[in-house]
Amino acid sequence: MTFEAGIIGTGGIAGMGILGMHDEEQIGREKVRASHAGGYGEAEEIELVAVADVDEGKLAQFGDAWDIPDERRYVGHEAILEAEDLDVVSVCTPSFLHRDHVVDAARSDANPDVIWCEKPIASSVSDAEEMVSACAETDTELVVNHSFRFTDKLRRLRELVVEEDILGDVRSVSTQYRMELMRNSTHVLDTLVYLLDARADRVSGYVTGENEAVDSLGAAAEVDDSGGGGHVVTDDGTFVTVDCTVPRDISSMSLSFVGTEGKLYLNNDDGEWRYWALEDGDHVERPLPGIDGAWTWDEDYRNAFPNAAQHIEAMLRGEAENPSTGEEATRSLEIIVAFYVSHYTGGQVDIPLDRPLRDVEITSW
């Protein structure tokens, strides 16, 4: 059986490459593996057949790079959804457009079984909730591309922490990652949601107002997204600090967990994962069972997109469950929104957010 896929949006993550992650000569000219199109390219039963974008130049460039026939290149998302009958639709547009594109896809004649949406899920919690509701109403699986969830090492680590309880009750977590909050820290916050299996309860935030993407990545749009962070207390009492204030070149994606039965240190940039079991009052370093080496950008991240596409393939066959739901993606988004609300009001924010705060929009790319 062959499943047909379409992509809305022809940016870097769709398949054209991202400055800072790929060589400049690759971008817009070569097929990039760490992308939605790259993922489909390695799935045995999914064929990328159609693409849409409002920019006709970018549409032509993407279509040429990924061998999409001229007649299946569409100007605007409405056109592809009206003309095509698709099994899976990727939404690779800026986050402030995700709500319209996901809701329209779920309710369209294209009738996809799966929508694979880029992170963060949306610009506001209310938009995310509407996306989740629309997909539930139409029996469409909404898979949010928090790509770390599609790496074997992180999935195994979740088993160790959540199911095998190697840390006991997690009491404290500290994290550090590069700015900005929406574009980047959604990764580290989703990792927290995934590994803690908990929801934020109270949040205090700080926003720097600084954004490095305009200079380092050539982004031209005026957006709200910036560096920041804060404190989070989860509904099970875990105290979490989040620091996403530093630029890419000096940052390090690190997470440190302290539990009643052990400690865990993860540094994805330096390639170091370490675990200590609490034995007779002493922390004794032990290997992480079933995990060979640390998570790396070159291997694990680049494999995440093919892994995600293959998992979606299994979902389409009815053989797998959704590993990255819209409901869970909304949990990391509400923390980011709460950071902003806390910063601008000077107060602590309770989660779930009250109705007016769910409408607060934080724009990004």
Secondary structure per residue as TSV (DSSP state, phi and psi in degrees):
chain	resnum	aa	ss	phi	psi
A	1	M	-	360.0	139.0
A	2	T	-	-116.0	129.4
A	3	F	E	-100.1	143.8
A	4	E	E	-105.3	136.5
A	5	A	E	-122.0	149.2
A	6	G	E	-131.5	153.8
A	7	I	E	-121.9	131.8
A	8	I	E	-104.4	116.3
A	9	G	-	102.0	129.4
A	10	T	-	-115.8	30.6
A	11	G	S	-72.5	-172.5
A	12	G	G	-57.6	-43.7
A	13	I	G	-72.0	-19.1
A	14	A	G	-70.8	-31.7
A	15	G	T	159.0	5.8
A	16	M	T	-105.2	-5.8
A	17	G	-	94.3	154.6
A	18	I	-	-127.4	129.2
A	19	L	B	-63.1	133.4
A	20	G	T	100.9	-19.4
A	21	M	T	-118.7	-28.5
A	22	H	B	-125.9	157.8
A	23	D	-	-64.7	141.8
A	24	E	T	-59.4	-34.4
A	25	E	T	-71.5	-16.9
A	26	Q	T	-77.4	-35.1
A	27	I	T	-64.6	123.1
A	28	G	T	80.5	-0.5
A	29	R	T	-123.1	-30.4
A	30	E	S	-119.8	158.5
A	31	K	-	-74.2	123.6
A	32	V	-	-102.1	123.6
A	33	R	S	-65.9	-40.2
A	34	A	S	-81.2	71.1
A	35	S	S	-162.2	170.6
A	36	H	H	-63.3	-48.4
A	37	A	H	-62.2	-39.0
A	38	G	H	-63.2	-38.2
A	39	G	H	-63.4	-47.4
A	40	Y	H	-61.2	-33.9
A	41	G	H	-63.5	-22.1
A	42	E	T	-105.4	1.3
A	43	A	-	-87.3	126.3
A	44	E	T	-65.7	-30.7
A	45	E	T	-112.7	7.2
A	46	I	E	-114.3	131.2
A	47	E	E	-118.3	126.2
A	48	L	E	-77.5	115.3
A	49	V	E	-117.0	-16.6
A	50	A	E	-150.9	156.8
A	51	V	E	-149.7	152.5
A	52	A	E	-139.2	147.6
A	53	D	E	-162.7	153.7
A	54	V	S	-81.3	-17.2
A	55	D	-	-96.4	109.3
A	56	E	H	-66.8	-30.4
A	57	G	H	-66.5	-47.0
A	58	K	H	-66.1	-35.2
A	59	L	H	-61.5	-45.1
A	60	A	H	-65.7	-41.2
A	61	Q	H	-62.6	-46.0
A	62	F	H	-64.8	-46.0
A	63	G	H	-59.1	-40.1
A	64	D	H	-66.8	-43.3
A	65	A	H	-64.8	-36.9
A	66	W	T	-108.2	14.8
A	67	D	T	58.9	43.7
A	68	I	-	-90.6	126.5
A	69	P	-	-57.9	147.6
A	70	D	G	-54.3	-40.9
A	71	E	G	-72.8	-7.6
A	72	R	G	-115.9	24.5
A	73	R	E	-107.3	118.9
A	74	Y	E	-116.7	139.3
A	75	V	E	-89.1	107.2
A	76	G	S	93.7	146.8
A	77	H	H	-70.0	-27.7
A	78	E	H	-61.4	-38.6
A	79	A	H	-65.3	-44.5
A	80	I	H	-67.5	-36.0
A	81	L	H	-73.4	-27.1
A	82	E	H	-79.0	-33.8
A	83	A	H	-93.3	-27.0
A	84	E	-	-106.6	153.0
A	85	D	-	-114.6	103.1
A	86	L	-	-117.4	146.8
A	87	D	S	-84.1	-34.2
A	88	V	E	-142.7	139.3
A	89	V	E	-122.7	127.4
A	90	S	E	-93.1	134.3
A	91	V	E	-110.1	107.5
A	92	C	-	-119.8	30.2
A	93	T	S	-91.2	170.7
A	94	P	-	-56.9	151.2
A	95	S	G	-60.7	-28.5
A	96	F	G	-73.4	-7.2
A	97	L	G	-102.7	-6.8
A	98	H	H	-59.5	-41.6
A	99	R	H	-57.0	-52.8
A	100	D	H	-62.5	-42.5
A	101	H	H	-72.9	-37.4
A	102	V	H	-72.2	-47.1
A	103	V	H	-61.7	-45.0
A	104	D	H	-62.8	-40.6
A	105	A	H	-65.2	-43.0
A	106	A	H	-62.1	-34.8
A	107	R	T	-99.1	8.4
A	108	S	S	-90.9	170.5
A	109	D	T	-70.3	-15.5
A	110	A	T	-63.6	-29.9
A	111	N	-	52.1	53.4
A	112	P	-	-71.0	147.4
A	113	D	S	-81.0	-28.8
A	114	V	E	-134.0	137.2
A	115	I	E	-115.7	122.2
A	116	W	E	-103.0	101.4
A	117	C	E	-104.1	136.6
A	118	E	E	-64.8	158.4
A	119	K	S	-87.5	159.2
A	120	P	S	-66.3	160.9
A	121	I	-	-57.3	-38.4
A	122	A	-	-163.5	-178.3
A	123	S	S	-94.7	-15.7
A	124	S	S	-140.8	155.6
A	125	V	H	-65.7	-37.7
A	126	S	H	-64.7	-37.9
A	127	D	H	-62.6	-43.7
A	128	A	H	-61.2	-43.1
A	129	E	H	-64.4	-37.3
A	130	E	H	-66.4	-38.4
A	131	M	H	-62.2	-45.2
A	132	V	H	-61.2	-43.9
A	133	S	H	-64.9	-44.4
A	134	A	H	-61.4	-40.7
A	135	C	H	-69.3	-36.6
A	136	A	H	-66.0	-41.1
A	137	E	H	-65.3	-31.5
A	138	T	T	-102.3	7.4
A	139	D	T	57.9	43.2
A	140	T	-	-109.5	132.0
A	141	E	E	-81.0	123.8
A	142	L	E	-99.4	110.5
A	143	V	E	-105.6	118.6
A	144	V	E	-96.4	131.8
A	145	N	E	-81.0	60.9
A	146	H	-	-80.8	91.6
A	147	S	G	-64.8	-23.6
A	148	F	G	-60.7	-29.5
A	149	R	G	-64.7	-17.8
A	150	F	G	-99.3	18.4
A	151	T	S	-104.9	139.4
A	152	D	H	-59.1	-39.0
A	153	K	H	-67.2	-41.4
A	154	L	H	-70.9	-35.6
A	155	R	H	-63.1	-41.9
A	156	R	H	-67.2	-38.1
A	157	L	H	-63.4	-38.6
A	158	R	H	-60.8	-42.2
A	159	E	I	-57.4	-43.2
A	160	L	I	-66.7	-42.4
A	161	V	I	-80.8	-44.7
A	162	V	I	-87.9	-43.9
A	163	E	I	-93.4	-42.9
A	164	E	S	-92.5	-8.8
A	165	D	-	60.7	41.6
A	166	I	T	-68.5	-19.6
A	167	L	T	-99.3	-6.0
A	168	G	-	70.7	-142.6
A	169	D	S	-82.9	117.7
A	170	V	E	-73.5	124.0
A	171	R	E	-103.1	-30.7
A	172	S	E	-148.8	141.0
A	173	V	E	-138.7	136.6
A	174	S	E	-124.7	138.0
A	175	T	E	-133.1	151.6
A	176	Q	E	-143.4	136.1
A	177	Y	E	-157.0	169.4
A	178	R	E	-75.6	155.9
A	179	M	S	-62.8	152.0
A	180	E	-	-111.2	174.6
A	181	L	I	-65.5	-47.2
A	182	M	I	-76.8	-48.4
A	183	R	I	-69.9	-35.5
A	184	N	I	-117.3	-47.6
A	185	S	I	-70.9	-11.7
A	186	T	H	-56.3	-30.8
A	187	H	H	-64.7	-50.1
A	188	V	H	-70.5	-35.1
A	189	L	H	-69.8	-38.6
A	190	D	H	-66.8	-35.1
A	191	T	H	-60.9	-39.5
A	192	L	H	-63.6	-47.9
A	193	V	H	-57.3	-41.1
A	194	Y	H	-68.5	-44.9
A	195	L	H	-83.1	-30.4
A	196	L	H	-86.2	-22.6
A	197	D	-	53.2	42.8
A	198	A	-	-138.0	169.4
A	199	R	-	-120.8	144.7
A	200	A	E	-61.3	145.9
A	201	D	E	-118.0	-45.1
A	202	R	E	-136.9	140.6
A	203	V	E	-135.8	136.3
A	204	S	E	-124.2	131.5
A	205	G	E	-129.6	164.0
A	206	Y	E	-142.4	133.9
A	207	V	E	-124.0	129.1
A	208	T	-	-81.2	-27.3
A	209	G	-	80.7	0.0
A	210	E	-	-95.8	142.9
A	211	N	-	-141.6	118.5
A	212	E	S	-90.5	-10.4
A	213	A	H	-67.2	-29.6
A	214	V	H	-59.5	-41.7
A	215	D	H	-87.2	-49.7
A	216	S	H	-79.1	-28.3
A	217	L	S	-115.2	1.5
A	218	G	-	73.4	19.7
A	219	A	-	-72.9	136.0
A	220	A	-	-108.6	-17.2
A	221	A	S	-74.5	147.9
A	222	E	-	-84.2	117.6
A	223	V	-	-134.9	166.4
A	224	D	S	-80.9	-24.5
A	225	D	-	-56.0	133.1
A	226	S	-	-156.1	178.4
A	227	G	-	-68.0	160.0
A	228	G	E	168.3	-164.0
A	229	G	E	163.6	-155.1
A	230	G	E	153.1	-161.0
A	231	H	E	-113.8	141.4
A	232	V	E	-131.3	131.9
A	233	V	E	-110.9	123.2
A	234	T	E	-83.4	170.2
A	235	D	T	-70.1	-10.0
A	236	D	T	-106.3	10.5
A	237	G	-	92.7	1.8
A	238	T	-	-69.6	135.1
A	239	F	E	-100.5	125.0
A	240	V	E	-124.8	133.4
A	241	T	E	-110.3	137.8
A	242	V	E	-126.2	123.1
A	243	D	E	-125.2	104.9
A	244	C	E	-125.6	57.6
A	245	T	E	-110.9	-11.2
A	246	V	E	-101.6	154.4
A	247	P	-	-67.4	164.3
A	248	R	G	-56.1	-42.1
A	249	D	G	-72.3	-17.8
A	250	I	G	-116.8	6.9
A	251	S	-	-86.2	167.8
A	252	S	-	-151.5	125.3
A	253	M	-	-77.6	100.2
A	254	S	E	-128.8	146.0
A	255	L	E	-138.0	133.1
A	256	S	E	-125.8	122.4
A	257	F	E	-112.5	136.6
A	258	V	E	-123.2	121.9
A	259	G	E	-125.4	175.4
A	260	T	S	-71.8	-15.1
A	261	E	S	-121.8	1.7
A	262	G	E	171.4	177.6
A	263	K	E	-129.1	153.3
A	264	L	E	-142.3	132.9
A	265	Y	E	-126.8	125.4
A	266	L	E	-122.2	126.3
A	267	N	E	-132.4	102.6
A	268	N	T	-77.4	-23.3
A	269	D	T	-81.0	-36.4
A	270	D	T	-91.5	-3.7
A	271	G	T	66.7	48.8
A	272	E	E	-136.2	116.2
A	273	W	E	-120.0	125.7
A	274	R	E	-134.8	145.5
A	275	Y	E	-135.7	135.1
A	276	W	E	-123.2	126.6
A	277	A	E	-89.9	140.9
A	278	L	E	-85.6	110.6
A	279	E	E	-126.9	114.8
A	280	D	T	53.7	40.5
A	281	G	T	85.8	-3.6
A	282	D	E	-117.0	144.6
A	283	H	E	-86.6	118.1
A	284	V	E	-114.2	122.4
A	285	E	E	-69.7	133.4
A	286	R	E	-134.4	155.0
A	287	P	-	-70.4	152.4
A	288	L	-	-80.8	116.3
A	289	P	T	-59.9	128.0
A	290	G	T	82.2	5.8
A	291	I	-	-123.2	118.6
A	292	D	-	-101.0	100.4
A	293	G	S	83.7	177.1
A	294	A	-	-89.6	163.5
A	295	W	-	-68.4	138.3
A	296	T	-	-132.1	153.0
A	297	W	I	-69.1	-42.3
A	298	D	I	-66.2	-38.7
A	299	E	I	-95.8	-61.1
A	300	D	I	-70.2	-45.0
A	301	Y	I	-64.5	-45.4
A	302	R	H	-67.4	-24.9
A	303	N	H	-82.8	-13.2
A	304	A	H	-64.0	-36.8
A	305	F	H	-71.0	-47.4
A	306	P	H	-59.4	-39.1
A	307	N	H	-60.9	-43.1
A	308	A	H	-63.5	-45.2
A	309	A	H	-63.3	-39.7
A	310	Q	H	-67.6	-34.0
A	311	H	H	-68.9	-39.9
A	312	I	H	-62.8	-38.9
A	313	E	H	-56.5	-45.5
A	314	A	H	-67.0	-35.8
A	315	M	H	-62.8	-41.8
A	316	L	H	-64.4	-30.4
A	317	R	T	-81.7	-4.9
A	318	G	T	78.4	23.5
A	319	E	-	-110.6	2.4
A	320	A	-	-149.7	155.5
A	321	E	-	-98.3	164.5
A	322	N	-	-71.8	118.7
A	323	P	S	-89.5	-5.6
A	324	S	S	-147.3	76.5
A	325	T	B	-78.5	162.6
A	326	G	H	-64.5	-35.0
A	327	E	H	-61.4	-43.2
A	328	E	H	-71.4	-36.8
A	329	A	H	-63.8	-31.5
A	330	T	H	-66.3	-28.3
A	331	R	H	-64.7	-40.7
A	332	S	H	-73.1	-36.2
A	333	L	H	-62.9	-41.1
A	334	E	H	-66.7	-27.1
A	335	I	H	-67.4	-44.6
A	336	I	H	-62.6	-45.9
A	337	V	H	-60.3	-40.5
A	338	A	H	-64.5	-35.6
A	339	F	H	-56.9	-47.4
A	340	Y	H	-64.5	-47.1
A	341	V	H	-61.5	-43.1
A	342	S	H	-62.4	-43.8
A	343	H	H	-61.6	-45.8
A	344	Y	H	-82.2	-16.7
A	345	T	H	-102.7	-15.1
A	346	G	T	72.2	20.9
A	347	G	S	-132.7	171.5
A	348	Q	-	-81.5	146.6
A	349	V	E	-117.9	132.7
A	350	D	E	-91.8	144.0
A	351	I	S	-121.6	136.1
A	352	P	S	-69.1	148.5
A	353	L	-	-66.3	141.8
A	354	D	-	-63.4	160.3
A	355	R	H	-52.3	-49.1
A	356	P	H	-62.0	-33.5
A	357	L	H	-73.5	-23.3
A	358	R	H	-67.2	-17.8
A	359	D	T	-89.5	-6.5
A	360	V	-	-63.2	127.9
A	361	E	-	-107.3	129.6
A	362	I	-	-115.3	105.4
A	363	T	-	-81.7	145.3
A	364	S	-	-146.9	-163.4
A	365	W	-	-94.1	360.0
